Amino acid sequence: MPSGGTSISGGVTFTNPNPNTLNVSTGANRSIAQYTSFSVSNGQTVNFILPGATAAILNRVTGPSASNIAGNINTPNGGQVLLVNPNGVLIGPTAQINVGSFMATTMGISNSNFLSDNWVFTQSNNNSTAQVVNNGSI
């Protein structure tokens, strides 16, 4: 499960209704959450509870590990989920990503650019070998 979740913008909250589920909730149209790690194992679920289909949440990983997604990521109300991890993102064959739209990248975006809908990405570190690999279902 993702760990070290912190709200950077939008009043993001994190709750665990059971050991295999994380609900990430916000009432803001643009929100930013930061994590020390963001992986979802097979049998685990992360639900992003956004206010509607036009909402977006930026999920930034600051720890040293790549994100491994083998479980479920959902947005029950629709919306956009961005996962930024400069160390890479692997979406495994058991992953199910059921969201309005999903973006995974190793590049960075500033908080101000994201919040103002100016989605300009830049290389965030010197890890030029980091990759985004999709073997799952988006």
Secondary structure as UniProt FT lines:
FT   STRAND          6..9
FT   STRAND          13..18
FT   TURN            19..20
FT   STRAND          21..25
FT   STRAND          30..35
FT   TURN            42..43
FT   STRAND          45..49
FT   TURN            53..54
FT   STRAND          56..61
FT   STRAND          67..69
FT   STRAND          72..74
FT   TURN            76..77
FT   STRAND          80..84
FT   TURN            86..87
FT   STRAND          89..91
FT   TURN            93..94
FT   STRAND          96..98
FT   STRAND          101..105
FT   STRAND          107..108
FT   HELIX           111..115
FT   TURN            116..117
FT   STRAND          122..123
FT   TURN            128..129
FT   STRAND          132..134
//
